[in-house]
Amino acid sequence: MIENKERKLNLSYLGIAILTINYLQIKVSLLNKQLMYLLGLSPRKMWVKRNLNLDGYTKSAIVVKGKFHPQTGIGYELKYDDQLWVTYYDEHKNLFCIGDFLYKGLNYEFVNDTIITLDHEGHIHAIWLRPNKINISPSTKKSRSKMF
């Protein structure tokens, strides 16, 4: 379960654990179980073109709750309905959604241009990205993958 808290940028931590979604990693602080940032590779061949609309969001720290006991450097895979997460993109809005882009839940920006969609129980339904350094114009379509 994931819970939102008043947004605080606390970069001091004892170590990092990793939540994985496909080839992407969400770094989690061992000090406070707070989501820190997202990084990784997203193979372009897995992207699905869609017209995406991101509803409003609140800036907030996100903390992992429940029976999650992270350890330094250990990765924990997140599955969506026991399958891989689909990555959708909108080339006109430079917007990506990993997961269910139709789900209307609670949206929180936990780091700049990275928004998480949760249900009322704290389950993740989507991660939204608005990368400002990725050009997905026709001239880059030959590229096999892009880094976030």
N, CA, C and O of each residue as an XYZ file, in Angstrom:
592
protein
N       0.845     -1.165      0.000
C       0.000      0.000      0.000
C       0.894      1.232      0.000
O       1.962      1.230      0.612
N       0.468      2.256     -0.669
C       1.239      3.488     -0.778
C       0.392      4.627     -0.232
O      -0.818      4.672     -0.454
N       1.020      5.532      0.472
C       0.291      6.624      1.105
C       0.956      7.937      0.728
O       2.178      8.014      0.607
N       0.136      8.974      0.544
C       0.732     10.268      0.254
C       0.923     11.038      1.556
O       0.153     10.864      2.500
N       1.932     11.873      1.608
C       2.203     12.736      2.748
C       2.508     14.115      2.211
O       2.753     14.292      1.017
N       2.492     15.095      3.106
C       2.857     16.441      2.688
C       4.231     16.395      2.043
O       5.153     15.781      2.580
N       4.369     17.028      0.918
C       5.612     16.923      0.136
C       6.778     17.561      0.878
O       6.730     18.723      1.282
N       7.820     16.766      1.043
C       9.061     17.238      1.630
C      10.189     16.654      0.798
O      10.146     15.474      0.449
N      11.174     17.434      0.481
C      12.317     16.920     -0.249
C      13.413     16.590      0.743
O      14.243     17.439      1.071
N      13.414     15.371      1.214
C      14.419     14.893      2.153
C      15.313     13.921      1.409
O      14.933     12.773      1.179
N      16.495     14.374      1.032
C      17.386     13.538      0.252
C      18.351     12.737      1.116
O      19.194     12.015      0.583
N      18.247     12.847      2.439
C      19.116     12.044      3.303
C      18.459     10.685      3.494
O      17.281     10.600      3.844
N      19.216      9.637      3.265
C      18.688      8.294      3.399
C      19.811      7.345      3.773
O      20.986      7.643      3.559
N      19.444      6.199      4.334
C      20.427      5.205      4.746
C      20.782      4.256      3.609
O      21.811      3.584      3.669
N      19.970      4.193      2.603
C      20.169      3.295      1.479
C      18.963      3.356      0.579
O      18.012      4.095      0.834
N      19.013      2.566     -0.483
C      17.938      2.590     -1.466
C      17.491      1.174     -1.782
O      18.311      0.276     -1.971
N      16.186      0.989     -1.835
C      15.582     -0.237     -2.357
C      14.947      0.142     -3.694
O      14.858      1.322     -4.032
N      14.514     -0.848     -4.439
C      14.034     -0.601     -5.795
C      12.690     -1.301     -6.017
O      12.545     -2.491     -5.737
N      11.717     -0.548     -6.520
C      10.478     -1.128     -7.032
C      10.623     -1.128     -8.544
O      10.964     -0.100     -9.129
N      10.370     -2.267     -9.190
C      10.548     -2.329    -10.641
C       9.202     -2.465    -11.348
O       8.310     -3.196    -10.919
N       9.100     -1.731    -12.442
C       7.960     -1.817    -13.352
C       8.563     -2.029    -14.734
O       9.125     -1.105    -15.323
N       8.445     -3.245    -15.246
C       9.104     -3.607    -16.503
C      10.592     -3.321    -16.380
O      11.267     -3.920    -15.543
N      11.119     -2.412    -17.205
C      12.548     -2.082    -17.186
C      12.847     -0.824    -16.381
O      13.995     -0.383    -16.318
N      11.836     -0.253    -15.776
C      12.009      0.979    -15.008
C      12.137      0.674    -13.524
O      11.646     -0.346    -13.038
N      12.799      1.566    -12.820
C      12.995      1.405    -11.380
C      12.501      2.645    -10.657
O      12.765      3.774    -11.069
N      11.774      2.410     -9.564
C      11.411      3.489     -8.660
C      12.291      3.303     -7.437
O      12.206      2.284     -6.752
N      13.136      4.289     -7.163
C      14.033      4.209     -6.015
C      13.264      4.591     -4.756
O      12.519      5.571     -4.739
N      13.461      3.786     -3.685
C      12.760      3.979     -2.418
C      13.786      4.163     -1.314
O      14.709      3.360     -1.180
N      13.630      5.211     -0.525
C      14.531      5.470      0.594
C      14.305      4.435      1.696
O      13.163      4.160      2.063
N      15.388      3.860      2.224
C      15.260      2.926      3.343
C      14.973      3.659      4.650
O      14.436      3.071      5.588
N      15.326      4.924      4.711
C      15.115      5.705      5.931
C      13.629      5.877      6.231
O      13.192      5.674      7.364
N      12.859      6.248      5.221
C      11.444      6.560      5.460
C      10.486      5.894      4.469
O       9.295      6.207      4.467
N      10.981      4.985      3.630
C      10.185      4.272      2.625
C       9.511      5.214      1.625
O       8.476      4.883      1.048
N      10.101      6.374      1.431
C       9.566      7.374      0.519
C      10.065      7.125     -0.894
O      11.247      6.849     -1.100
N       9.154      7.224     -1.884
C       9.558      7.137     -3.279
C      10.421      8.350     -3.599
O      10.066      9.483     -3.274
N      11.575      8.093     -4.249
C      12.510      9.178     -4.493
C      12.509      9.642     -5.949
O      12.345     10.831     -6.221
N      12.690      8.719     -6.877
C      12.726      9.077     -8.286
C      12.599      7.819     -9.131
O      12.691      6.702     -8.623
N      12.388      8.014    -10.424
C      12.222      6.927    -11.376
C      13.345      7.003    -12.392
O      13.717      8.090    -12.832
N      13.888      5.848    -12.767
C      14.899      5.816    -13.810
C      14.855      4.469    -14.500
O      14.218      3.531    -14.020
N      15.535      4.383    -15.629
C      15.612      3.116    -16.334
C      15.457      3.279    -17.827
O      15.572      4.374    -18.377
N      15.197      2.170    -18.457
C      15.097      2.086    -19.902
C      13.672      1.684    -20.263
O      13.057      0.862    -19.584
N      13.161      2.264    -21.328
C      11.828      1.911    -21.818
C      11.941      1.605    -23.305
O      11.978      2.525    -24.123
N      11.996      0.321    -23.667
C      12.146     -0.031    -25.091
C      11.018      0.549    -25.942
O       9.838      0.331    -25.666
N      11.395      1.274    -26.959
C      10.412      1.938    -27.818
C       9.434      0.947    -28.455
O       8.273      1.281    -28.687
N       9.899     -0.259    -28.733
C       9.015     -1.238    -29.370
C       7.831     -1.616    -28.469
O       6.862     -2.214    -28.936
N       7.911     -1.267    -27.185
C       6.820     -1.572    -26.258
C       5.847     -0.404    -26.092
O       4.839     -0.545    -25.401
N       6.128      0.744    -26.713
C       5.258      1.901    -26.579
C       4.024      1.751    -27.454
O       4.106      1.265    -28.582
N       2.885      2.171    -26.931
C       1.622      2.168    -27.673
C       1.155      3.618    -27.788
O       0.993      4.314    -26.786
N       0.941      4.057    -29.029
C       0.530      5.440    -29.267
C      -0.941      5.623    -28.886
O      -1.801      4.853    -29.313
N      -1.222      6.661    -28.070
C      -2.587      6.968    -27.633
C      -2.727      8.471    -27.434
O      -1.734      9.184    -27.283
N      -3.951      8.938    -27.436
C      -4.249     10.310    -27.037
C      -4.437     10.265    -25.516
O      -5.430      9.724    -25.032
N      -3.503     10.823    -24.774
C      -3.521     10.732    -23.315
C      -3.988     12.039    -22.682
O      -3.682     13.128    -23.168
N      -4.733     11.907    -21.593
C      -5.174     13.057    -20.815
C      -4.912     12.777    -19.344
O      -5.477     11.854    -18.758
N      -4.058     13.581    -18.772
C      -3.732     13.452    -17.357
C      -4.581     14.436    -16.577
O      -4.511     15.644    -16.801
N      -5.393     13.908    -15.651
C      -6.202     14.773    -14.798
C      -5.295     15.515    -13.822
O      -4.094     15.249    -13.758
N      -5.859     16.422    -13.082
C      -5.095     17.201    -12.109
C      -4.387     16.322    -11.090
O      -4.744     15.160    -10.900
N      -3.392     16.885    -10.443
C      -2.614     16.149     -9.455
C      -2.181     17.084     -8.333
O      -2.199     18.307     -8.470
N      -1.797     16.476     -7.234
C      -1.296     17.190     -6.065
C       0.171     16.839     -5.887
O       0.547     15.678     -6.051
N       1.005     17.807     -5.556
C       2.401     17.530     -5.239
C       2.451     16.946     -3.837
O       1.931     17.528     -2.885
N       3.087     15.784     -3.727
C       3.081     15.084     -2.455
C       4.212     14.071     -2.388
O       4.591     13.484     -3.401
N       4.743     13.872     -1.201
C       5.656     12.751     -0.987
C       4.810     11.486     -0.964
O       3.665     11.516     -0.513
N       5.356     10.380     -1.442
C       4.659      9.097     -1.448
C       5.480      8.120     -0.623
O       6.678      7.950     -0.847
N       4.813      7.476      0.341
C       5.478      6.550      1.251
C       4.855      5.172      1.107
O       3.632      5.036      1.086
N       5.702      4.143      1.008
C       5.229      2.766      0.913
C       4.811      2.306      2.306
O       5.562      2.475      3.267
N       3.630      1.730      2.420
C       3.099      1.239      3.694
C       2.832     -0.251      3.606
O       2.906     -0.837      2.525
N       2.524     -0.863      4.730
C       2.155     -2.275      4.757
C       3.336     -3.171      5.066
O       4.252     -2.782      5.791
N       3.310     -4.368      4.514
C       4.315     -5.392      4.812
C       5.559     -5.275      3.938
O       6.215     -6.279      3.660
N       5.879     -4.100      3.517
C       7.049     -3.855      2.682
C       8.236     -3.540      3.583
O       8.253     -2.510      4.258
N       9.229     -4.429      3.592
C      10.429     -4.249      4.405
C      11.639     -4.241      3.467
O      12.304     -5.262      3.291
N      11.915     -3.085      2.871
C      12.968     -3.009      1.849
C      14.362     -3.234      2.413
O      14.635     -2.954      3.580
N      15.231     -3.744      1.560
C      16.635     -3.941      1.892
C      17.475     -3.251      0.833
O      17.063     -3.145     -0.322
N      18.651     -2.783      1.225
C      19.528     -2.054      0.316
C      19.799     -2.833     -0.962
O      20.220     -3.990     -0.927
N      19.548     -2.172     -2.098
C      19.877     -2.736     -3.403
C      18.976     -3.849     -3.897
O      19.204     -4.374     -4.987
N      17.966     -4.226     -3.140
C      17.068     -5.314     -3.536
C      15.905     -4.739     -4.342
O      15.338     -3.710     -3.975
N      15.552     -5.407     -5.440
C      14.445     -4.978     -6.281
C      13.188     -5.781     -5.998
O      13.248     -6.987     -5.761
N      12.068     -5.113     -6.023
C      10.765     -5.733     -5.796
C       9.896     -5.441     -7.014
O       9.584     -4.285     -7.296
N       9.507     -6.488     -7.732
C       8.751     -6.313     -8.968
C       7.291     -5.992     -8.680
O       6.649     -6.638     -7.852
N       6.783     -4.987     -9.376
C       5.371     -4.635     -9.293
C       4.688     -5.154    -10.551
O       5.106     -4.838    -11.665
N       3.661     -5.934    -10.380
C       2.891     -6.451    -11.524
C       1.543     -5.751    -11.546
O       1.026     -5.336    -10.508
N       0.986     -5.629    -12.729
C      -0.346     -5.052    -12.891
C      -1.247     -6.138    -13.448
O      -1.100     -6.550    -14.599
N      -2.172     -6.596    -12.634
C      -3.043     -7.710    -13.022
C      -2.211     -8.893    -13.511
O      -2.572     -9.566    -14.476
N      -1.084     -9.135    -12.821
C      -0.186    -10.265    -13.064
C       0.378    -10.296    -14.487
O       0.592    -11.373    -15.043
N       0.618     -9.127    -15.078
C       1.231     -9.060    -16.404
C       2.135     -7.832    -16.481
O       2.201     -7.037    -15.543
N       2.829     -7.688    -17.606
C       3.676     -6.516    -17.800
C       2.823     -5.255    -17.910
O       1.685     -5.296    -18.376
N       3.389     -4.147    -17.476
C       2.723     -2.863    -17.595
C       2.898     -2.361    -19.027
O       3.988     -2.454    -19.592
N       1.841     -1.836    -19.605
C       1.906     -1.291    -20.955
C       2.325      0.180    -20.860
O       1.863      0.904    -19.978
N       3.197      0.614    -21.767
C       3.618      2.012    -21.828
C       2.913      2.683    -23.001
O       3.055      2.271    -24.153
N       2.154      3.720    -22.683
C       1.444      4.503    -23.692
C       2.143      5.848    -23.837
O       2.715      6.361    -22.875
N       2.098      6.421    -25.040
C       2.680      7.744    -25.221
C       1.822      8.588    -26.138
O       1.127      8.082    -27.020
N       1.889      9.874    -25.909
C       1.195     10.861    -26.736
C       2.272     11.796    -27.260
O       2.792     12.633    -26.521
N       2.611     11.650    -28.555
C       3.717     12.422    -29.117
C       3.416     13.908    -29.208
O       4.349     14.710    -29.260
N       2.155     14.304    -29.228
C       1.801     15.723    -29.314
C       1.924     16.420    -27.962
O       2.198     17.619    -27.903
N       1.724     15.681    -26.889
C       1.796     16.255    -25.538
C       3.091     15.886    -24.821
O       3.322     16.335    -23.698
N       3.940     15.072    -25.456
C       5.165     14.572    -24.826
C       4.830     13.988    -23.452
O       5.434     14.348    -22.441
N       3.853     13.081    -23.442
C       3.326     12.504    -22.217
C       3.352     10.981    -22.322
O       2.979     10.407    -23.345
N       3.797     10.345    -21.253
C       3.842      8.890    -21.176
C       2.985      8.423    -20.012
O       2.874      9.113    -18.999
N       2.381      7.255    -20.159
C       1.663      6.620    -19.062
C       2.049      5.147    -19.048
O       1.902      4.446    -20.050
N       2.533      4.694    -17.928
C       2.856      3.286    -17.741
C       1.767      2.724    -16.836
O       1.676      3.085    -15.663
N       0.946      1.842    -17.386
C      -0.170      1.300    -16.617
C      -1.495      1.651    -17.251
O      -1.595      1.773    -18.472
N      -2.516      1.815    -16.424
C      -3.883      2.031    -16.879
C      -4.165      3.521    -17.060
O      -4.456      4.221    -16.090
N      -4.079      4.005    -18.299
C      -4.272      5.432    -18.550
C      -5.728      5.860    -18.412
O      -6.015      7.055    -18.346
N      -6.649      4.905    -18.367
C      -8.069      5.230    -18.220
C      -8.528      5.286    -16.760
O      -9.607      5.802    -16.467
N      -7.710      4.756    -15.846
C      -8.116      4.704    -14.441
C      -8.177      6.112    -13.847
O      -7.227      6.887    -13.956
N      -9.294      6.423    -13.227
C      -9.494      7.730    -12.584
C      -9.303      7.570    -11.081
O     -10.234      7.232    -10.350
N      -8.081      7.818    -10.643
C      -7.767      7.674     -9.225
C      -7.228      8.971     -8.663
O      -7.560     10.060     -9.132
N      -6.398      8.836     -7.657
C      -5.764      9.971     -7.001
C      -4.379     10.157     -7.610
O      -3.566      9.233     -7.591
N      -4.109     11.319     -8.139
C      -2.844     11.590     -8.822
C      -1.942     12.460     -7.950
O      -2.354     13.509     -7.456
N      -0.691     11.996     -7.771
C       0.284     12.727     -6.957
C       1.600     12.851     -7.704
O       2.127     11.864     -8.218
N       2.125     14.061     -7.760
C       3.457     14.278     -8.327
C       4.457     14.131     -7.185
O       4.522     14.977     -6.293
N       5.249     13.029     -7.220
C       6.194     12.787     -6.127
C       7.596     13.269     -6.450
O       8.437     13.363     -5.556
N       7.861     13.572     -7.697
C       9.088     14.221     -8.151
C       8.711     14.957     -9.433
O       7.739     14.584    -10.089
N       9.457     15.989     -9.801
C       9.092     16.801    -10.964
C       8.768     15.949    -12.189
O       9.548     15.086    -12.591
N       7.601     16.214    -12.770
C       7.130     15.578    -14.006
C       6.958     14.066    -13.891
O       6.961     13.368    -14.905
N       6.809     13.552    -12.675
C       6.544     12.135    -12.441
C       5.344     12.029    -11.502
O       5.420     12.398    -10.330
N       4.238     11.518    -12.037
C       2.969     11.472    -11.311
C       2.554     10.023    -11.156
O       2.670      9.230    -12.091
N       2.074      9.684     -9.983
C       1.610      8.327     -9.702
C       0.098      8.366     -9.497
O      -0.416      9.271     -8.840
N      -0.616      7.389    -10.058
C      -2.062      7.271     -9.870
C      -2.334      6.117     -8.923
O      -1.949      4.977     -9.181
N      -3.006      6.432     -7.818
C      -3.329      5.436     -6.787
C      -4.832      5.311     -6.642
O      -5.578      6.244     -6.941
N      -5.274      4.135     -6.176
C      -6.676      4.016     -5.785
C      -6.780      4.404     -4.307
O      -5.777      4.770     -3.694
N      -7.984      4.327     -3.732
C      -8.193      4.755     -2.346
C      -7.520      3.829     -1.329
O      -7.375      4.195     -0.162
N      -7.110      2.638     -1.762
C      -6.397      1.720     -0.876
C      -4.885      1.844     -1.029
O      -4.133      1.175     -0.321
N      -4.436      2.696     -1.947
C      -3.012      2.923     -2.122
C      -2.342      2.038     -3.151
O      -1.113      2.001     -3.213
N      -3.105      1.327     -3.958
C      -2.525      0.498     -5.011
C      -2.201      1.349     -6.233
O      -2.974      2.228     -6.613
N      -1.049      1.078     -6.844
C      -0.614      1.830     -8.020
C      -1.362      1.338     -9.258
O      -1.458      0.136     -9.506
N      -1.888      2.289    -10.028
C      -2.541      1.960    -11.292
C      -1.785      2.522    -12.489
O      -1.891      1.993    -13.595
N      -1.023      3.590    -12.276
C      -0.286      4.190    -13.391
C       0.832      5.083    -12.873
O       0.776      5.617    -11.765
N       1.849      5.224    -13.716
C       2.914      6.211    -13.524
C       2.901      7.081    -14.776
O       2.982      6.567    -15.891
N       2.801      8.383    -14.596
C       2.779      9.331    -15.701
C       4.099     10.087    -15.734
O       4.621     10.482    -14.692
N       4.635     10.288    -16.935
C       5.894     11.007    -17.105
C       5.724     12.091    -18.147
O       5.105     11.888    -19.191
N       6.287     13.246    -17.840
C       6.344     14.333    -18.814
C       7.809     14.704    -18.997
O       8.252     15.756    -18.537
N       8.553     13.842    -19.664
C       9.983     14.123    -19.834
C      10.185     15.313    -20.764
O       9.568     15.392    -21.826
N      11.040     16.225    -20.366
C      11.265     17.394    -21.202
C      12.520     17.268    -22.045
O      12.921     18.229    -22.701
N      13.154     16.091    -22.041
C      14.355     15.913    -22.841
C      14.190     14.826    -23.898
O      15.158     14.484    -24.578
N      13.003     14.286    -24.050
C      12.795     13.232    -25.042
C      12.060     13.814    -26.244
O      10.987     14.402    -26.109
N      12.644     13.644    -27.394
C      12.025     14.089    -28.634
C      11.461     12.852    -29.322
O      12.212     11.979    -29.757
N      10.140     12.780    -29.419
C       9.529     11.620    -30.058
C       8.933     12.016    -31.406
O       7.897     11.499    -31.822
N       9.606     12.936    -32.069
C       9.181     13.356    -33.402
C       9.541     12.268    -34.404
O      10.299     11.357    -34.069
N       9.018     12.339    -35.622
C       9.291     11.293    -36.621
C      10.776     11.027    -36.855
O      11.141      9.898    -37.182
N      11.636     12.018    -36.702
C      13.061     11.820    -36.958
C      13.712     10.882    -35.949
O      14.783     10.342    -36.224
N      13.089     10.673    -34.780
C      13.673      9.781    -33.776
C      12.993      8.424    -33.736
O      13.347      7.594    -32.898
N      12.041      8.172    -34.601
C      11.294      6.922    -34.538
C      12.125      5.693    -34.864
O      11.686      4.574    -34.598
N      13.306      5.865    -35.430
C      14.165      4.726    -35.717
C      14.855      4.214    -34.471
O      15.372      3.096    -34.451
N      14.864      5.022    -33.442
C      15.532      4.651    -32.206
C      14.820      3.456    -31.569
O      13.593      3.371    -31.608
N      15.577      2.550    -30.992
C      14.986      1.355    -30.405
C      14.481      1.592    -28.992
O      13.496      0.973    -28.591
N      15.117      2.461    -28.229
C      14.683      2.718    -26.860
C      15.126      4.103    -26.438
O      15.985      4.720    -27.067
N      14.536      4.569    -25.383
C      14.888      5.866    -24.816
C      15.034      5.723    -23.310
O      14.403      4.870    -22.686
N      15.850      6.543    -22.757
C      16.030      6.520    -21.304
C      15.226      7.655    -20.691
O      15.091      8.727    -21.281
N      14.697      7.411    -19.509
C      13.963      8.448    -18.763
C      14.859      9.030    -17.717
O      14.444      9.920    -16.974
